[in-house]
Amino acid sequence: MDLKKMYAAVYKTNPTSNYTKERIIGVLRNRMHTMKRAESFGLSVEERNKRTVNSL
């Protein structure tokens, strides 16, 4: 139930009835990954390099 609420909050629609828990989790993970990629593209090259160095 909570996963369906999270999905609805993100996509402003309920998932179809054939969506399993695993599928909803996958969709939400992909959405988070896409958001992080978009944020990374918005950073300057210097900031991106700092994050890369700090994560190693």
Secondary structure, DSSP 8 states (H G I E B T S, - for coil): -HHHHHHHHHHSS---TT--HHHHHHHHHHHHHHHHHHHHHHS-HHHHHHHHHHH-
